[in-house]
């Protein structure tokens, strides 16, 4: 087991090294294609991170860029083309889409076997039943952290501060599938602190700097901070007040360098596994 700081970069580095060796043994490397419409700056950063990760492990990648004026029907046709291509193993729709375009309308067009983010309704439904064919990337990355740190989830009291569809809901399901006791709280929860103070593990994905303070957590709890928030000086921080929570927590993830790298690792692993299933 490692120390108090859960080093996501170190964990992801080990995982990528193992994945790279597996890919070397394949006759043809996996390929991941991304649909990127618009000019969202955060999306550009994530695509760069994803592409560099693909390069490190030997996954081929291509980004299909479209303007802000693109129509949903045009993007759907592009997804259909990628579905039919034997060269493409995984498809990722970079969110947000521009204007009034609905990302979920596009995601539903992806063949479930090529849905490397695990967000297609069929894959999400399988997750609900415990048939975890493709676990969404951030929850999977957090599970990788738990495994690396030797954290047993069975019976653990976990407070999840998020009920969104990208982190909160799939994370809650994956925890329940591992027999954790899960409380899901959010902005509409009354007396949120009464729930966080009892939790052995807190996973926060609020997207608000300085949201989780030391008085909201119990002694020797485990803090997984999914939040990514820009400060006025351009710095990056999580939801937790890191320095004060670190003094009280048993283990904590930093931002940056925590959940982010293991989320990217999960995307790479999902792409590899999708390629194996299609060959």
C-alpha positions in Angstrom: 0.0 0.0 0.0 1.1 3.5 -0.7 1.0 6.5 1.7 -1.6 9.1 2.4 -1.6 10.7 -1.1 -3.1 8.5 -3.7 -0.8 9.2 -6.7 -3.0 8.9 -9.8 0.0 9.5 -12.1 2.0 6.7 -10.6 -1.0 4.3 -10.7 -1.8 5.2 -14.3 1.9 4.9 -15.3 2.0 1.3 -14.1 -1.3 0.5 -15.8 -0.1 2.1 -19.1 3.1 0.1 -19.0 1.2 -3.2 -18.7 -1.3 -2.2 -21.4 1.5 -1.2 -23.8 3.0 -4.7 -23.5 -0.4 -6.3 -24.2 -0.9 -4.1 -27.3 2.6 -5.0 -28.6 1.4 -8.6 -28.9 -1.6 -7.8 -31.1 -1.4 -8.2 -34.8 -3.0 -4.8 -35.3 -3.2 -2.1 -32.6 -6.5 -0.8 -31.4 -7.9 2.4 -32.9 -9.9 5.1 -31.1 -11.8 7.8 -33.1 -13.1 11.0 -31.5 -15.9 13.2 -32.8 -15.2 16.8 -31.8 -17.6 19.6 -32.8 -17.2 23.2 -31.9 -14.2 24.9 -30.2 -14.6 24.3 -26.5 -11.2 25.0 -24.9 -11.6 22.3 -22.2 -12.4 19.7 -24.8 -9.3 20.6 -26.7 -7.2 20.1 -23.6 -8.8 16.7 -22.9 -8.4 15.5 -26.5 -4.7 16.4 -26.3 -4.3 14.4 -23.1 -6.2 11.5 -24.6 -4.1 11.5 -27.8 -0.9 11.6 -25.9 -2.1 8.6 -23.8 -2.9 6.7 -26.9 0.6 7.4 -28.3 2.2 6.2 -25.1 0.6 2.7 -25.2 0.4 2.2 -29.0 -3.3 2.9 -29.7 -4.0 4.6 -33.0 -6.2 7.6 -32.8 -8.0 10.0 -35.1 -10.0 13.1 -34.2 -12.8 14.2 -36.6 -13.4 17.9 -36.2 -16.5 19.8 -37.1 -17.5 23.4 -36.9 -20.1 25.0 -34.6 -22.6 25.0 -37.5 -22.6 21.2 -37.9 -26.0 19.5 -37.7 -26.9 16.5 -35.6 -27.9 14.5 -38.6 -24.5 15.0 -40.2 -22.8 13.9 -37.0 -25.1 10.8 -36.8 -24.0 9.9 -40.3 -20.4 10.1 -39.2 -21.0 7.8 -36.3 -22.7 5.3 -38.6 -19.6 5.4 -40.9 -17.4 4.7 -37.9 -19.7 2.0 -36.7 -19.3 0.2 -40.0 -15.5 0.6 -40.3 -13.5 -2.5 -39.4 -10.6 -0.2 -38.7 -12.3 1.6 -35.8 -12.5 -0.2 -32.5 -13.7 2.7 -30.2 -15.8 5.8 -30.7 -15.8 8.8 -28.3 -18.2 11.8 -28.6 -16.4 14.7 -27.0 -18.9 16.7 -24.9 -20.2 19.4 -24.8 -21.5 19.6 -28.3 -22.0 23.2 -29.6 -25.3 25.1 -29.5 -28.5 23.1 -28.9 -27.0 19.8 -30.2 -27.9 16.9 -27.8 -24.9 14.7 -27.1 -27.0 11.8 -25.8 -28.9 11.7 -29.1 -25.6 11.1 -30.8 -24.2 8.6 -28.3 -27.3 6.4 -28.8 -26.1 5.9 -32.4 -22.8 4.3 -31.4 -22.6 0.6 -31.6 -22.5 -0.6 -27.9 -19.4 -2.6 -28.5 -17.5 0.5 -29.7 -18.8 2.7 -26.8 -15.5 2.9 -25.0 -16.9 5.4 -22.4 -19.6 3.0 -21.3 -22.4 5.6 -21.6 -24.6 4.0 -24.3 -28.0 3.1 -22.7 -27.4 -0.6 -23.4 -24.1 -0.6 -21.6 -25.5 1.6 -18.8 -28.4 -0.9 -18.4 -25.9 -3.8 -18.2 -24.1 -1.9 -15.5 -27.3 -1.7 -13.6 -27.8 -5.4 -13.7 -24.2 -6.1 -12.6 -23.1 -7.2 -16.1 -20.2 -4.8 -16.2 -19.1 -5.1 -19.9 -17.8 -1.5 -20.1 -17.5 0.6 -17.0 -17.5 4.4 -17.6 -14.0 5.8 -17.5 -14.1 7.9 -14.3 -15.7 5.3 -12.1 -13.4 2.7 -13.5 -10.4 4.9 -12.8 -11.5 5.3 -9.2 -12.0 1.5 -8.8 -8.4 1.1 -10.1 -7.3 3.5 -7.3 -9.1 1.5 -4.7 -7.5 -1.7 -5.9 -4.1 -0.2 -6.0 -4.5 1.1 -2.4 -5.9 -2.2 -1.1 -9.2 -0.5 -0.1 -11.9 -3.1 0.4 -15.3 -1.7 -0.6 -17.5 -4.5 0.8 -19.5 -3.0 3.7 -17.8 0.4 3.4 -20.0 3.5 4.0 -19.5 5.6 0.9 -20.9 9.1 0.5 -21.0 10.2 -3.2 -21.5 13.9 -3.7 -22.8 13.8 -7.3 -25.9 12.5 -9.0 -25.0 13.3 -12.6 -24.9 10.7 -15.4 -21.2 10.9 -16.1 -19.8 10.3 -12.6 -22.4 10.1 -9.8 -24.9 7.6 -11.1 -22.5 5.1 -12.7 -20.2 5.4 -9.7 -23.0 4.6 -7.3 -23.9 1.5 -9.3 -20.4 0.2 -9.5 -20.0 0.7 -5.7 -23.3 -1.2 -5.1 -22.1 -4.0 -7.4 -19.2 -4.4 -5.0 -21.4 -4.4 -1.9 -20.5 -1.0 -0.5 -23.2 0.9 1.4 -23.8 4.0 -0.7 -25.3 7.4 0.1 -25.8 9.7 -2.9 -26.1 13.4 -2.0 -26.2 16.5 -4.1 -27.1 20.2 -4.2 -30.7 19.5 -3.1 -29.8 17.3 -0.1 -30.8 18.7 3.3 -28.1 18.8 5.9 -25.4 17.4 3.6 -22.8 17.5 6.3 -24.6 14.9 8.4 -24.1 12.4 5.6 -20.5 13.3 4.8 -19.5 13.2 8.5 -20.5 9.5 8.8 -18.8 8.3 5.6 -15.7 6.2 5.5 -15.2 7.1 1.9 -16.2 10.4 0.2 -16.2 10.8 -3.5 -16.9 14.4 -4.6 -17.6 15.5 -8.2 -19.4 18.8 -7.6 -17.2 21.0 -9.7 -16.9 23.8 -7.1 -13.6 24.9 -5.5 -13.3 24.8 -1.7 -16.6 22.9 -1.5 -15.5 20.1 0.8 -13.9 21.3 4.0 -12.2 19.5 6.9 -15.2 19.9 9.2 -17.4 17.9 6.7 -15.3 14.7 6.9 -14.6 12.2 9.7 -11.2 11.4 11.0 -9.3 8.8 8.8 -11.8 8.9 6.0 -10.8 8.4 2.4 -11.3 11.4 0.0 -11.6 10.9 -3.8 -11.7 14.3 -5.4 -13.1 14.2 -9.0 -13.5 18.0 -9.1 -11.5 20.0 -11.7 -11.9 23.8 -11.1 -9.9 26.7 -12.4 -8.8 29.4 -9.9 -8.6 33.1 -10.8 -4.8 32.8 -11.4 -5.3 29.9 -13.8 -4.4 27.1 -11.3 -6.3 23.8 -11.1 -7.9 22.6 -7.9 -10.5 20.0 -6.8 -13.6 20.3 -4.8 -11.8 19.6 -1.5 -9.8 22.2 0.5 -6.8 20.0 -0.1 -4.3 21.0 2.6 -6.8 21.0 5.5 -8.6 17.8 4.4 -5.2 16.1 3.9 -4.4 16.6 7.6 -7.6 14.8 8.7 -8.0 12.1 6.0 -6.4 8.7 5.9 -6.0 8.9 2.2 -6.7 11.6 -0.4 -6.3 12.3 -4.1 -4.6 15.5 -5.3 -5.8 17.7 -8.1 -4.2 17.6 -10.5 -2.5 14.2 -10.5 -5.3 12.2 -9.0 -8.4 10.9 -10.7 -7.6 12.5 -14.1 -4.7 10.1 -15.1 -6.6 7.0 -14.0 -9.6 8.1 -16.0 -7.5 8.4 -19.1 -6.0 4.9 -18.3 -9.5 3.6 -18.2 -10.3 5.0 -21.6 -7.2 3.3 -23.0 -8.1 0.0 -21.3 -11.7 0.1 -22.6 -10.4 0.7 -26.1 -8.1 -2.3 -25.9 -10.9 -4.5 -24.6 -13.3 -3.3 -27.3 -10.7 -4.2 -29.9 -10.3 -7.7 -28.5 -14.0 -8.3 -28.7 -14.2 -7.2 -32.3 -11.4 -9.4 -33.7 
